[in-house]
């Protein structure tokens, strides 16, 4: 091992220690050319493969759930998942402060049912409560005014497919989405995000089935 390599490794260790002391957080999947919002090329680590955000250490799991209608009617593709109360997923404190922004490196979804054909869907995130809520098993068309309030880094939604690796007869199914970090901006005066779910397969649900969604967030400001 050359002296240059040893010095580079030592610098990397010292840099990481300094970043930790300042409360900075590593952001995975940070490319050299386009680091995610809240970071910059100048704050990349010694390898140039990760960025460090200026977050002050705010990490939180914001959770929302909806209990669907009390029936077992098979969903038509591209329809809404809903119940009576609440009618939208609310992710309270998804941002560190009102009007703030967060990175979402992981999303976990779980259902209280585990049928043979499991739920496939799309999560749509908004920075205000949607004005036009899509009813259970109703055609999923987001109103133009609500579409303008989409956040989470994508206007194509976040696709998911529930699964289960448990033994036969298990009661629950779920999935964890990681590998892509989404950027979400909360609205002025609010620290919450909101969601609706589109069912994309011919899903036969359980009566009163509960879908729970957790956003694992890192606050930027």
Secondary structure as GFF3:
##gff-version 3
##sequence-region A 1 221
A	DSSP	alpha_helix	3	21	.	.	.	ID=ss1
A	DSSP	beta_strand	25	27	.	.	.	ID=ss2
A	DSSP	three_ten_helix	41	43	.	.	.	ID=ss3
A	DSSP	beta_strand	51	53	.	.	.	ID=ss4
A	DSSP	beta_strand	59	67	.	.	.	ID=ss5
A	DSSP	beta_strand	79	81	.	.	.	ID=ss6
A	DSSP	beta_strand	89	91	.	.	.	ID=ss7
A	DSSP	beta_strand	101	111	.	.	.	ID=ss8
A	DSSP	beta_strand	120	126	.	.	.	ID=ss9
A	DSSP	alpha_helix	144	147	.	.	.	ID=ss10
A	DSSP	beta_strand	150	151	.	.	.	ID=ss11
A	DSSP	beta_strand	158	161	.	.	.	ID=ss12
A	DSSP	beta_strand	173	185	.	.	.	ID=ss13
A	DSSP	beta_strand	193	199	.	.	.	ID=ss14
A	DSSP	beta_strand	210	219	.	.	.	ID=ss15
###
